[in-house]
Amino acid sequence: MSDTAISSLFGMYLVNNNLATPDDIVRALDRQRELQTPLGTTALRNRYLNMKQVFTTLNLQAQTGRRFGDIAVELGFLTRDQLQELLIMQALERPKLGQLLVEMGVFDEVTMQSHHEAYVRQLQFGPNKEAAAS
């Protein structure tokens, strides 16, 4: 499951439990996308691609609208395994939804940590057993 999908699920948890508004979550997810490092930049920084390969891939992306990584693999610039490694690197650099909600003033850090821990417990034990694990 992608990091973006995980953020969306945590956001749904916050909304479903009346801890945040849908607008709060949408604004934070939009901000998360804005702050995401482009895959080409991650590939350059980690020396998976050179500048010429990035520009070639970007030009094809502009023409076709396809994903940067898929094009780079198709051109033989990256293997599927390398693309997966880059996507993991990119996800690790992306700010977390909770961090953004704190920065937006929706929660303070202690409250966010508490909500995140409750969410993780629910994932581990299920929604009916989460309260019993507290």
Buried (B, 14 or more C-beta within 10 A) or exposed (E): EEBBEBBBBBBBBBBEEEBBEEEBBEBBBEBBEEEBEEBBBBBBEEEBBEEEBBEBBBEBBEEEEEEBBBBBBEEEBBEEEBBEBBBEBBBEBBBBBBBBBBEEEBBEEEBBEEBBEBBEBBBEEEEEEBEEEE
